């Protein structure tokens, strides 16, 4: 199956999609440092990445006619700054709002399926009308915005087709499924909430829903404080364990519904030595970064929980998301290798810039494991649709 990736960044979404069996006909990214990261992994012939057709180009000017026809999947981690809680919240007025350019790619490629990802902030009440506008544009992409037409007026025109269930519209159409997803519920060692828009071309007659969650906090608490399996697995003596949380009371007699425990920071980093030790020498990107300090509102990620959401910043990230806090209260910054593992990049994936630039790329990425899970579901659905035909 073929795919095209927009706004690829360091390649988290693209890598997961490749691992799910798609072949990228184009991987498009404007940022030079992010492209250098991809080129570095192509140079070492990293599995899946080595065959990517990378274009260091602006999506706004990219010629999608050069890609070819019959693309199965268009994927994009559309730049999140306009909608991010940590940004200026300018939303649709922000020049970095690239959803309209994503629609241009949809019109040019007419893919069978679309996967878009963005920050939770896009679902805020203040952006509710624009969020629905994005979905309307995806559902009826050939109802183009007219010259000098305000987006709100365009939304009103689109809404008429939505309420009439497409009456009078005979063009390209998609069935759109939006969902706010917590990556921790799918085996990613990080509490990362992101909104996904998964679309299938309506002529395929596909009905799709998001894969069921596989992991839960309750299952983690049970493995730590009821069975003790978690501590035994990691060989953590009682005196080195954190205090039992109050939340444990709610699951003492509860059903866990067959879910696996949330993956924790300790789970993700279990095979890595301390970056300050001699054993860490020679491990790519596993270099100690000094200067971490906790303070009010900057508390870091606890070792025995999923990490906080890694963000595209370094020392000044609100909440200390790029910092690990141990049971004894000591803290240090995640190394680049640790951040990459928390984002479920494979161990051999290389980052070649400074710590701050690498952490920016990691913080901007889609967790590879989550991307693969979604892409496998999309691929299986498309295959089944083809068999029906």
C-alpha positions in Angstrom: 0.0 0.0 0.0 1.2 3.5 -0.8 1.2 6.6 1.4 2.2 10.3 1.4 3.4 12.0 4.6 3.0 15.8 5.2 4.8 17.8 7.9 6.9 14.7 8.7 9.1 16.3 11.4 11.6 13.7 12.6 9.4 10.9 11.3 7.4 9.4 14.2 4.1 9.2 12.3 5.8 8.2 9.1 7.8 5.4 10.8 4.8 3.9 12.4 3.0 3.9 9.1 6.0 2.3 7.4 6.0 -0.4 10.1 2.4 -1.1 9.4 3.3 -2.0 5.8 2.8 1.2 3.8 5.4 2.5 1.3 5.9 6.2 1.4 5.8 7.7 -2.1 6.7 11.1 -0.6 7.8 12.3 2.9 7.6 16.1 3.0 9.1 18.3 5.6 10.4 21.9 5.5 12.5 22.1 8.6 16.1 21.5 7.7 17.2 20.0 11.1 14.3 17.5 11.0 15.2 16.5 7.5 18.8 16.0 8.6 17.6 13.6 11.2 15.8 11.6 8.5 18.8 11.7 6.2 21.0 10.5 9.0 18.8 7.4 9.5 18.6 6.9 5.7 22.4 7.0 5.7 22.7 4.1 8.2 20.0 2.3 6.2 17.7 2.1 9.2 14.9 -0.4 8.4 11.8 1.3 6.9 13.4 4.8 6.9 16.1 3.9 4.3 13.6 3.8 1.4 11.8 7.0 2.2 11.5 9.5 -0.7 12.3 12.6 1.4 11.4 16.1 0.1 12.8 19.1 2.0 10.0 21.3 0.7 7.1 23.5 1.8 3.8 21.7 1.6 2.3 25.0 0.3 4.3 24.8 -2.9 4.7 21.0 -3.3 3.6 19.5 -6.6 1.4 16.6 -5.6 1.1 15.7 -9.3 4.7 14.4 -9.1 3.8 11.7 -6.6 1.6 9.5 -8.8 -1.9 8.2 -8.6 -3.9 5.7 -6.5 -2.5 6.7 -3.1 -3.9 4.6 -0.3 -3.1 6.9 2.6 -2.4 10.5 3.2 -1.0 11.2 6.7 -0.1 14.5 8.4 0.9 15.7 11.9 -0.4 19.2 11.0 1.7 21.9 12.8 0.2 22.3 16.2 1.4 25.8 17.3 -1.8 27.6 16.4 -3.8 25.4 18.8 -1.3 24.4 21.4 -2.0 25.3 25.1 1.6 26.4 25.3 1.4 28.7 22.3 -0.2 32.1 21.5 -3.6 30.5 20.9 -4.1 32.4 17.6 -5.8 29.4 16.0 -7.1 29.9 12.5 -5.6 33.4 12.4 -2.1 31.9 12.8 0.0 31.9 9.6 1.1 28.4 10.6 -2.5 27.1 10.3 -1.8 24.6 7.5 -5.1 22.7 7.5 -6.2 24.4 4.2 -3.0 23.2 2.6 -3.7 19.7 3.8 -7.1 19.9 2.1 -5.2 20.9 -1.1 -3.2 17.6 -0.8 -6.5 15.7 -0.3 -7.9 17.2 -3.5 -4.8 16.5 -5.5 -4.2 12.9 -4.3 -7.8 11.7 -3.6 -6.4 9.1 -1.1 -8.5 6.2 0.0 -7.8 7.1 3.7 -6.5 10.0 5.7 -4.9 10.2 9.1 -4.4 13.6 10.7 -3.0 14.3 14.2 -3.0 17.5 16.3 -2.9 18.7 19.9 -5.7 18.4 22.4 -6.0 22.2 22.3 -7.7 22.0 18.9 -10.8 20.6 20.7 -11.1 23.5 23.1 -14.4 25.4 23.2 -12.8 28.5 21.8 -11.8 26.5 18.6 -15.0 24.4 18.4 -16.3 26.1 15.3 -13.0 25.8 13.5 -12.6 22.1 14.6 -16.0 21.3 13.0 -14.9 23.4 10.0 -11.9 21.2 9.5 -14.1 18.1 9.6 -16.6 19.7 7.1 -13.7 20.5 4.7 -12.5 16.9 4.9 -16.0 15.5 4.3 -16.7 17.7 1.3 -13.2 18.8 0.0 -14.4 19.9 -3.4 -16.6 22.6 -1.9 -13.8 25.1 -2.1 -13.4 28.4 -0.2 -14.2 31.3 -2.6 -11.9 34.2 -3.2 -12.4 36.8 -0.4 -14.7 34.4 1.5 -14.3 34.3 5.2 -13.8 30.9 6.7 -17.0 31.3 8.8 -19.0 31.9 5.6 -17.3 28.9 4.0 -18.2 26.8 7.1 -21.9 27.9 6.7 -22.0 26.7 3.1 -20.3 23.4 4.1 -22.7 22.9 7.0 -25.7 22.9 4.6 -24.2 19.8 2.9 -23.6 18.2 6.3 -27.2 18.8 7.5 -28.6 17.6 4.2 -26.4 14.5 4.3 -24.7 15.5 1.1 -27.8 16.2 -1.0 -26.9 17.9 -4.2 -23.2 17.1 -3.8 -21.7 14.6 -6.2 -18.0 15.2 -5.7 -15.2 13.7 -3.6 -16.4 12.8 -0.1 -14.9 11.3 3.0 -16.4 9.7 6.2 -14.6 11.5 9.1 -14.0 9.9 12.5 -12.6 12.2 15.1 -11.3 11.1 18.5 -9.2 12.4 21.4 -6.7 9.7 22.2 -4.5 9.2 25.2 -1.4 7.3 24.0 -0.9 5.7 27.4 -4.1 3.7 26.7 -2.3 2.1 23.7 0.9 1.0 25.4 3.0 4.2 25.0 4.9 5.1 28.2 3.5 8.6 28.1 0.3 10.4 29.0 0.0 12.1 25.7 -3.5 13.3 24.6 -3.9 14.1 20.9 -6.8 14.5 18.6 -6.9 12.2 15.5 -9.1 12.6 12.4 -9.3 9.3 10.5 -11.1 9.5 7.2 -12.1 7.0 4.5 -13.3 7.8 1.0 -17.1 7.4 1.0 -17.2 5.5 -2.3 -15.4 2.6 -0.5 -18.4 2.0 1.8 -16.2 1.6 4.9 -17.5 1.9 8.5 -14.6 2.3 10.9 -14.0 3.0 14.6 -10.8 3.5 16.6 -9.1 0.4 17.9 -10.1 -0.5 21.5 -7.8 0.6 24.2 -5.3 -2.0 25.4 -3.8 -0.5 28.5 -5.1 1.2 31.7 -4.1 3.0 34.8 -6.1 0.6 37.0 -4.2 -2.4 35.6 -0.9 -0.6 36.4 -2.1 0.2 40.0 -3.2 -3.4 40.4 0.2 -4.8 39.2 2.0 -2.4 41.6 -0.1 -2.5 44.8 -2.3 -5.6 44.6 -0.2 -8.3 43.0 3.2 -6.6 43.3 4.2 -8.0 39.9 5.5 -4.7 38.7 8.0 -4.3 41.5 9.1 -7.9 41.2 9.6 -7.6 37.5 11.9 -4.6 38.1 13.5 -6.0 41.2 12.6 -2.9 43.3 12.9 -3.5 47.0 10.1 -2.2 49.3 12.3 0.6 50.7 12.8 2.0 47.2 9.2 2.1 46.2 7.1 5.3 46.3 4.2 5.7 48.6 1.0 3.8 47.8 -1.4 6.2 46.0 -4.9 7.0 47.3 -6.3 6.0 44.0 -5.7 2.3 44.8 -8.9 2.2 46.8 -11.1 2.5 43.8 -9.8 -0.7 42.1 -9.5 -3.1 45.1 -12.8 -4.8 44.0 -12.9 -3.5 40.4 -12.9 -5.2 37.1 -9.8 -4.6 34.9 -11.5 -5.7 31.7 -8.4 -7.6 30.5 -6.4 -4.5 29.9 -2.6 -4.5 30.3 -0.9 -2.1 32.7 0.0 1.4 31.5 3.7 1.4 30.5 5.8 3.5 32.8 9.1 5.5 32.4 10.8 2.7 34.3 9.4 0.1 31.8 10.6 2.2 28.8 14.1 2.8 30.2 14.7 -0.5 31.9 17.6 -1.6 29.6 19.4 1.7 29.6 22.2 2.4 32.1 22.4 5.7 34.0 23.8 8.3 31.5 26.4 9.3 34.1 27.8 5.8 34.3 30.7 4.3 32.3 28.2 1.7 30.9 26.5 4.6 29.0 29.5 5.4 27.0 29.1 4.6 23.3 25.2 4.5 23.5 24.1 7.0 20.8 22.2 10.0 22.1 22.4 8.8 25.7 24.4 11.7 27.1 23.8 13.3 30.5 22.4 16.8 30.4 23.1 18.8 33.6 21.1 21.5 35.2 17.7 20.0 36.1 16.0 21.6 39.0 12.4 21.1 40.4 10.3 24.1 41.4 6.7 25.0 41.7 4.9 23.9 38.5 8.1 22.3 37.1 8.0 18.8 38.7 9.0 16.4 36.0 7.8 12.9 35.2 7.6 10.2 37.8 9.6 7.0 37.3 6.8 4.6 38.0 4.1 6.3 35.9 3.8 7.1 32.2 5.8 10.2 31.4 4.1 13.6 31.1 3.6 14.7 27.5 7.0 15.4 26.0 6.9 18.8 24.4 8.8 20.7 21.8 11.0 22.6 24.3 14.0 22.1 26.6 14.8 23.7 29.9 11.8 26.0 30.0 9.1 23.6 29.2 6.2 24.2 31.6 5.7 21.4 34.0 9.2 20.0 33.6 8.0 17.4 31.0 11.5 16.8 29.8 12.7 15.9 33.3 12.6 12.6 35.2 11.9 12.5 39.0 13.0 9.5 41.0 11.2 8.1 44.1 13.8 9.7 46.4 12.9 13.1 44.9 16.1 13.6 42.9 15.7 14.8 39.3 17.6 15.0 36.0 16.8 15.7 32.4 15.9 12.9 30.0 18.6 12.1 27.6 17.7 12.2 23.9 17.8 8.4 23.8 15.4 8.3 26.8 13.0 10.8 25.2 13.1 8.8 21.9 12.2 5.6 23.8 9.3 7.3 25.6 8.1 8.3 22.1 8.6 4.6 21.1 11.2 5.3 18.4 13.3 2.2 17.8 16.6 1.9 19.7 18.6 2.4 16.5 17.0 5.7 15.5 19.6 8.5 15.5 19.3 12.2 16.3 22.2 14.3 15.3 21.7 17.9 16.6 22.0 19.5 20.0 20.1 18.2 23.0 17.5 21.1 22.8 17.0 20.6 19.0 16.7 16.9 19.4 14.2 17.2 22.2 12.2 19.6 20.1 11.9 17.1 17.3 11.0 14.3 19.8 8.4 16.5 21.5 6.8 17.3 18.1 6.6 13.6 17.1 3.7 11.2 17.0 4.5 8.1 19.2 5.7 5.5 16.7 3.8 2.7 18.4 0.5 4.6 18.3 1.0 5.5 14.7 1.7 1.9 13.8 -1.4 0.7 15.6 -3.7 3.1 13.8 -2.0 2.5 10.5 -2.4 -1.3 10.8 -6.1 -0.8 11.5 -6.5 1.5 8.5 -4.5 -1.0 6.3 -6.6 -4.0 7.4 -9.8 -2.0 6.7 -8.7 -1.1 3.2 -7.7 -4.7 2.5 -11.0 -6.0 3.6 -12.8 -3.4 1.4 -10.8 -4.5 -1.6 -11.7 -8.1 -0.9 -15.4 -7.2 -0.9 -15.0 -5.7 -4.3 
